[in-house]
Structures are given as structure tokens and as C-alpha cells.
Amino acid sequence: MNDKLSHIRQLIDTAKQHERASTQLSRLLSLRASHLHDAIKLPSHEAEALLAEFVVRYIAQVPEFIEAITEMTKEAGIFDGILPLLNIASDYFLTPPDIIGTHSHLEALLDEAYLAHRLLEEVNDRFIGYCGIPLAPMDMTRANVIAHELIGEPYANELDQAVLFSAEILLNQYSFAGESFQRYIALHKSRGWSQELKRWPCLTEDLAIVLDFSQTQNTTRH
């Protein structure tokens, strides 16, 4: 797994270097900033910069999350059961599925990061349904909504379908069972995730972009 994460980080660094030279993603974001869902609140004078920062952080969080989950599950003795999930999330970057378009560099990595984050979100949701707690203390729902908007429909919906397909295969092949899993569940039900959040602050979400559906919901009702 360490080799995979190192390769992913190299891909990210190369894409960031390309962006500095080409500003390709920045130009795309400047076009999309004015067409985002009304719920996404951005100060107009720095919309492009905030979106660019969001994209880079969103992509970079994938290897950080995988690394943190690797360490947590190894310590809990459940790593072997979680490894297939981490492999799929990593392979979205290393061997992207055919559905990934011909976007280059950071734009392509955004698509791949979206697949990885959505897969982790989907598995977390299933884990909560199974035992009442998430597999790991991360909630990327808000960030995934923003990424979905930046990628755009119908393509983002196609990526969602690919994630659901992968999640179904993964979860049909493996169930969260066994004594180690039960200990892991009991531990985090009793003490929460404070220790993990201290060790891996990347697991806490801190977005400068505000997502507020209340006004759009009120508008819909009138």
C-alpha cells in the first residue's frame, strides 16, 4: 500500500506542476464558478481561487485518508478485511476505469478523487447501517456535493453509478464480521474518534466554501 500511495502522490505533484505552467484547471473553474448550484456560496472576488484550492485539497485527501485508514485498521487487526476497499480506491488513480474521460492532469485527478471519495462515503454509510458507527471518522458528503457540481452532469452521475457498482461487488464479497471487527465497533462506540482525529487532522473537514440548501429549499416551496 505504501508504494501505491507514493505513486499517487507523485501523480498529484506532477499534475500540480502542470497546472502552474498551463493554468488549465483555473480557466475551467473560472467558467464553471458562475454556473454552480445556488446552494454553493462563494465570494465572487475569489471564487476561482477558492475552487482551485478546494480541488487540490480534495484530490490530496485521498492518499491521506487511505493512509490513515490503513494505520487504524492495522492497529485494530481488521486491515485484511478493509484492504480490498483501499485497493479499489487507490486503483482509481493508478489504473483509472474506462469511464474516466480524456481530461488531463488535475481535471482527470478530480474525477478519480471523486470516485475514491464516493466509494469511501458509500462504504462508510453501509458500515453505519450495519453497526451504528462509520468505518472511519470522515464525512465528505459536503465536499462530494461540491465536486459533483464541478465535474458536472451527466458525467458525475455516471461516476456515481460506477461507484455503486464497485461498492456492491465489494460488500457482497466481504461482510464486516469477526471478533476483531466487533472489538473495533465496541471501542469506537464507547470512546468515539477523538484520538484518531488528533493523530490525523486531515480526517476533519475544513472547507472555506459554504454549502447552504436552506434558501434554495425555501425558493422551491414558493
Secondary structure as the mmCIF struct_conf table of DSSP 4:
data_model
#
loop_
_struct_conf.conf_type_id
_struct_conf.id
_struct_conf.beg_label_comp_id
_struct_conf.beg_label_asym_id
_struct_conf.beg_label_seq_id
_struct_conf.end_label_comp_id
_struct_conf.end_label_asym_id
_struct_conf.end_label_seq_id
HELX_RH_AL_P HELX_RH_AL_P1 ASN A 2 SER A 22
HELX_RH_AL_P HELX_RH_AL_P2 GLN A 24 ARG A 32
HELX_RH_3T_P HELX_RH_3T_P1 ALA A 33 HIS A 35
BEND BEND1 LEU A 36 LEU A 36
TURN_TY1_P TURN_TY1_P1 ASP A 38 ALA A 39
STRN STRN1 ILE A 40 LYS A 41
HELX_RH_3T_P HELX_RH_3T_P2 SER A 44 GLU A 46
HELX_RH_AL_P HELX_RH_AL_P3 ALA A 47 ALA A 76
TURN_TY1_P TURN_TY1_P2 GLY A 77 GLY A 77
HELX_RH_AL_P HELX_RH_AL_P4 PHE A 79 LEU A 94
BEND BEND2 THR A 95 THR A 95
TURN_TY1_P TURN_TY1_P3 ASP A 98 ILE A 99
BEND BEND3 ILE A 100 ILE A 100
BEND BEND4 THR A 102 THR A 102
TURN_TY1_P TURN_TY1_P4 HIS A 105 HIS A 105
HELX_RH_AL_P HELX_RH_AL_P5 LEU A 106 CYS A 131
BEND BEND5 GLY A 132 ILE A 133
BEND BEND6 LEU A 135 PRO A 137
HELX_RH_AL_P HELX_RH_AL_P6 THR A 141 ILE A 151
TURN_TY1_P TURN_TY1_P5 GLU A 153 PRO A 154
HELX_RH_AL_P HELX_RH_AL_P7 TYR A 155 GLN A 173
BEND BEND7 PHE A 176 PHE A 176
BEND BEND8 GLY A 178 GLY A 178
HELX_RH_AL_P HELX_RH_AL_P8 GLU A 179 ARG A 191
TURN_TY1_P TURN_TY1_P6 GLY A 192 TRP A 193
HELX_RH_AL_P HELX_RH_AL_P9 SER A 194 ARG A 199
HELX_RH_3T_P HELX_RH_3T_P3 PRO A 201 LEU A 203
BEND BEND9 THR A 204 THR A 204
BEND BEND10 ALA A 208 ILE A 209
STRN STRN2 VAL A 210 LEU A 211
HELX_RH_AL_P HELX_RH_AL_P10 SER A 214 ARG A 221
#
